[in-house]
């Protein structure tokens, strides 16, 4: 398993074929964080996710921020780049 060595030490390098990114994320994130990140990556806003999950916006934003922190990311852009690097090739 290869790791990036920067802030996101726990995340495998993009295109590392010996690693299942989903299993790495499931070990890092709580079920709530995983759900929020999944909805967020599908294009839902924090407010929309809060309505869907019947939680406050603050709770949902907290789950998203905790997930980003655990993954060593500081921005939504980093999250979307990670998503594209690992999962876009599965579509093709």
C-alpha positions as CSV (number, residue, x, y, z in Angstrom):
1,X,0.0,0.0,0.0
2,X,1.4,3.4,-0.9
3,X,0.7,6.6,1.0
4,X,1.1,10.2,0.1
5,X,3.2,11.2,3.1
6,X,1.7,14.7,3.4
7,X,-1.4,15.7,5.4
8,X,-3.4,12.8,4.1
9,X,-1.0,10.0,5.3
10,X,-3.9,7.6,5.6
11,X,-5.1,7.9,2.0
12,X,-3.6,5.8,-0.8
13,X,-2.1,7.5,-3.8
14,X,-4.3,7.9,-6.8
15,X,-4.2,5.0,-9.3
16,X,-2.7,2.7,-6.7
17,X,-4.3,-0.6,-7.9
18,X,-3.5,-2.6,-4.9
19,X,-5.7,-0.5,-2.6
20,X,-9.5,-0.4,-2.3
21,X,-10.2,3.3,-1.5
22,X,-13.7,2.5,-0.2
23,X,-12.3,0.2,2.4
24,X,-9.7,2.7,3.5
25,X,-12.5,5.4,3.9
26,X,-14.8,3.0,5.8
27,X,-12.1,2.5,8.3
28,X,-11.4,6.2,8.7
29,X,-14.9,7.6,8.8
30,X,-18.0,7.0,10.9
31,X,-21.2,5.9,9.1
32,X,-22.6,9.4,9.5
33,X,-19.5,11.0,8.0
34,X,-19.5,8.6,5.1
35,X,-23.2,9.3,4.4
36,X,-22.7,13.1,4.5
37,X,-19.6,12.9,2.2
38,X,-21.5,10.6,-0.3
39,X,-24.4,13.0,-0.5
40,X,-22.1,16.0,-0.7
41,X,-20.1,14.4,-3.6
42,X,-23.4,13.6,-5.4
43,X,-24.0,17.4,-5.5
44,X,-26.2,18.0,-2.5
45,X,-25.7,21.1,-0.4
46,X,-25.3,21.0,3.3
47,X,-28.8,22.4,3.7
48,X,-30.2,19.7,1.4
49,X,-28.3,16.9,3.3
50,X,-29.6,18.3,6.6
51,X,-33.2,18.1,5.3
52,X,-32.7,14.6,3.9
53,X,-31.2,13.2,7.1
54,X,-33.4,15.3,9.4
55,X,-30.4,16.8,11.2
56,X,-29.3,20.4,11.7
57,X,-27.0,22.1,9.2
58,X,-24.5,22.5,11.9
59,X,-24.4,18.8,12.6
60,X,-24.1,17.9,8.9
61,X,-21.3,20.5,8.4
62,X,-19.6,19.1,11.4
63,X,-19.7,15.6,9.9
64,X,-18.3,16.9,6.7
65,X,-15.5,18.8,8.4
66,X,-14.6,15.9,10.6
67,X,-14.4,13.6,7.5
68,X,-12.2,16.1,5.7
69,X,-9.9,16.4,8.7
70,X,-9.6,12.6,9.0
71,X,-8.7,12.4,5.4
72,X,-6.1,15.2,5.7
73,X,-8.0,17.6,3.4
74,X,-8.6,21.2,4.0
75,X,-11.1,22.1,1.2
76,X,-14.0,20.8,-0.8
77,X,-11.8,21.0,-3.9
78,X,-9.4,18.5,-2.4
79,X,-12.3,16.2,-1.7
80,X,-13.6,16.4,-5.2
81,X,-10.2,15.8,-6.7
82,X,-9.7,12.7,-4.5
83,X,-13.1,11.5,-5.6
84,X,-12.3,12.0,-9.3
85,X,-8.9,10.4,-8.9
86,X,-10.2,7.2,-7.4
87,X,-13.7,6.7,-8.6
88,X,-13.9,8.3,-12.1
89,X,-11.9,5.4,-13.6
90,X,-14.5,2.9,-12.3
91,X,-17.1,4.5,-14.6
92,X,-15.0,4.1,-17.7
